[in-house]
Amino acid sequence: GAIGAGIGFIMGFIMYMAVFIYGTMVMRSVMEEKTNRIVEVMVSSVKPFQLMMGKIIGVGGVGLTQVLIWAIMIPLLMTIAQVAMGFDAEQQMKMSQGASSVNPEDTQAMVMAAMAEIGNVNWALILPLFIIYFLGGYFLYSSLFAAVGSAIGDDMGEAQTLTIPIVIPVVLAIYIMIKAVETPTSSLSVFSSIFPLFSPIVMPAILASKPPAWQIITSVIVLIGTSIFFVWLSGRIYRVGILLYGKKGTFKEFAKWIFYKE
């Protein structure tokens, strides 16, 4: 249980940081292009939606590359540590004997059991699902950040005001994730693992606890559908806001922009 909770917390925290870091990168990039008037030249060659998706995919590719590096390096480092510990176990026992009241054999057994438990985790299922949730959560939130970036200029104060509704679900998800790691079968954990604004952070955190298949499948389908919807919705806002100067966008304006005709 402790090993599963630890893995879940690490994966959930990685998702939490990825949403903020890469989503903010997309927003700042959109704001910079709008402020420098570069976007006016670019939209003469491509549609605004294509421009937004290119930006999201480009930043997402960088983020996914980092995640894949972590996915390769973490098991590799754990394997190296296990091999090194196996060779140095006798020496470590001699060094710790007499210096601690804890039995060295018990300590070694606990460490080796923890390493074995980590190796027994179903990484073949967890890692692909983690990538799916990373992509789903990234596209969902980064598209919203792109829409916000297109509606404002270079004033970060305005950006903070408009990003509050985006940040609140992410912050709530990290607190729910901490509770879900402790009680992965509770009603709150099950609901949050399916609700698309929470699931990219909550579900990866409880995958090590082996949730039922229906819960995982439902969560993935809902997340993918919601991500597609939010990308489309943000594209409608982006196409208008990216060429609008001298006026700060509001949520009321966003609703109007969605229904503007081409």
Residue pairs with C-beta under 8 A, 6 or more apart in sequence:
3 114
3 117
3 118
3 121
3 208
4 121
4 208
4 209
5 181
5 182
5 208
7 118
7 121
7 126
7 208
8 177
8 180
8 181
8 184
8 204
8 205
8 206
8 207
8 208
8 209
9 177
9 178
9 181
9 205
11 126
11 130
11 204
11 205
11 207
11 208
12 174
12 177
12 181
12 201
12 202
12 204
12 205
13 174
14 67
14 70
14 204
15 133
15 134
15 137
15 200
15 201
15 204
16 170
16 173
16 174
16 177
16 201
18 63
18 67
18 134
18 137
18 138
19 137
19 138
19 141
19 170
19 200
19 201
20 170
21 63
22 59
22 60
22 62
22 63
22 138
22 142
23 138
23 141
23 142
23 144
23 145
23 166
24 145
25 59
26 55
26 56
26 59
26 142
26 145
26 146
26 149
27 145
27 146
27 148
27 149
27 159
27 163
28 149
29 55
29 59
29 149
30 52
30 55
30 145
30 146
30 149
30 150
30 238
30 242
31 149
31 152
31 153
31 154
31 159
32 38
32 154
33 39
33 42
33 242
34 149
34 150
34 153
34 242
34 245
35 153
35 154
39 51
39 242
39 243
40 243
42 51
43 51
43 242
43 243
46 54
47 239
48 235
48 238
48 239
48 242
48 243
49 235
49 238
49 239
51 242
52 143
52 146
52 150
52 234
52 235
52 238
53 231
53 235
55 146
56 138
56 139
56 142
56 143
56 146
56 231
59 142
60 135
60 138
60 139
60 142
63 134
63 138
64 131
64 134
64 135
67 130
67 131
67 134
68 131
71 127
71 130
75 123
78 115
78 118
78 119
81 115
82 112
82 115
82 119
85 92
85 108
85 111
85 112
85 115
89 108
92 104
92 108
93 104
93 105
93 108
96 102
96 104
96 107
97 104
121 208
122 210
125 207
126 204
126 207
126 208
129 203
129 204
129 207
129 216
129 220
130 204
130 207
132 220
132 223
133 199
133 200
133 203
133 204
133 220
133 223
134 200
136 196
136 199
136 200
136 220
136 223
136 224
136 227
137 199
137 200
137 201
137 223
137 227
138 200
139 227
139 230
139 231
140 196
140 197
140 200
140 223
140 226
140 227
140 230
140 231
141 166
141 170
141 200
143 227
143 230
143 231
143 233
143 234
143 235
144 166
144 230
144 234
145 163
145 166
146 234
146 238
147 233
147 234
147 237
147 238
147 241
147 254
148 159
148 162
148 163
148 166
149 159
150 237
150 238
150 240
150 241
150 242
150 249
151 162
151 237
151 241
151 244
151 248
151 249
151 253
151 254
152 158
152 159
152 162
152 248
152 249
153 245
153 248
155 248
158 248
162 249
162 251
165 251
169 197
169 198
170 201
172 198
173 192
173 197
173 198
173 200
173 201
173 202
174 201
176 188
176 189
176 192
176 198
176 201
176 202
177 192
177 201
177 202
177 205
179 186
179 188
179 189
180 186
180 188
180 189
180 192
180 193
180 202
180 205
180 206
181 205
181 206
181 209
183 189
184 206
184 209
184 211
185 209
189 202
189 206
190 211
190 215
192 198
192 199
192 202
193 199
193 202
193 203
193 206
193 211
193 215
193 219
194 215
194 218
194 219
194 222
195 222
196 222
196 223
196 225
196 226
196 227
197 226
199 219
199 222
199 223
200 223
203 211
203 216
203 219
207 216
233 258
236 257
236 258
236 259
236 260
237 249
237 254
237 257
237 258
239 257
239 260
240 257
240 260
241 249
241 257
249 257
